[in-house]
Amino acid sequence: MLTMQTEEMKRQIVREAYRLLKSGGRYGIHEMCLMSDNLDANTKRETERA
């Protein structure tokens, strides 16, 4: 998940994906969003530490 990475690591990840893609290939990114009103405090804390 890119949002959990430093800016430099994000650049490295995307650069490596670009390097590996064949011409015309696609790279998909999936990000996770937590809705705080749906989570108990323990679940939220554990997810943030992961």
LINGIDA-V658881 format. One record per residue. RES is the residue in one small letter. SS is DSSP state (hx for helix, st for strand, lp for the rest). PHI is phi in radians with two decimals (none if undefined). NEAR is the number of other ideal C-beta (glycine too) atoms within 12 Angstrom. Layout:
res->RES ss->SS phi->PHI near->NEAR
res->RES ss->SS phi->PHI near->NEAR
This chain:
res->m ss->lp phi->none near->15
res->l ss->hx phi->-1.13 near->20
res->t ss->hx phi->-1.11 near->16
res->m ss->hx phi->-1.61 near->14
res->q ss->lp phi->-1.84 near->15
res->t ss->lp phi->-1.24 near->11
res->e ss->hx phi->-1.03 near->11
res->e ss->hx phi->-1.12 near->11
res->m ss->hx phi->-1.14 near->15
res->k ss->hx phi->-1.02 near->18
res->r ss->hx phi->-1.07 near->14
res->q ss->hx phi->-1.12 near->15
res->i ss->hx phi->-1.11 near->21
res->v ss->hx phi->-1.17 near->19
res->r ss->hx phi->-1.08 near->14
res->e ss->hx phi->-1.19 near->13
res->a ss->hx phi->-1.07 near->18
res->y ss->hx phi->-1.07 near->15
res->r ss->hx phi->-1.10 near->12
res->l ss->hx phi->-1.43 near->13
res->l ss->lp phi->-1.21 near->14
res->k ss->lp phi->-1.36 near->10
res->s ss->lp phi->-0.95 near->7
res->g ss->lp phi->1.45 near->6
res->g ss->lp phi->-1.24 near->11
res->r ss->lp phi->-2.18 near->11
res->y ss->lp phi->-2.16 near->17
res->g ss->lp phi->-1.77 near->10
res->i ss->lp phi->-2.12 near->14
res->h ss->lp phi->-2.05 near->9
res->e ss->lp phi->-2.02 near->12
res->m ss->lp phi->-1.85 near->13
res->c ss->lp phi->-2.21 near->11
res->l ss->lp phi->-1.77 near->18
res->m ss->lp phi->-1.67 near->10
res->s ss->hx phi->-1.04 near->13
res->d ss->hx phi->-1.29 near->8
res->n ss->hx phi->-1.80 near->10
res->l ss->lp phi->-2.07 near->15
res->d ss->lp phi->-1.36 near->12
res->a ss->hx phi->-1.03 near->11
res->n ss->hx phi->-1.14 near->10
res->t ss->hx phi->-1.08 near->15
res->k ss->hx phi->-1.07 near->16
res->r ss->hx phi->-1.09 near->13
res->e ss->hx phi->-1.11 near->12
res->t ss->hx phi->-1.18 near->19
res->e ss->hx phi->-1.13 near->15
res->r ss->hx phi->-1.40 near->9
res->a ss->lp phi->-1.19 near->11
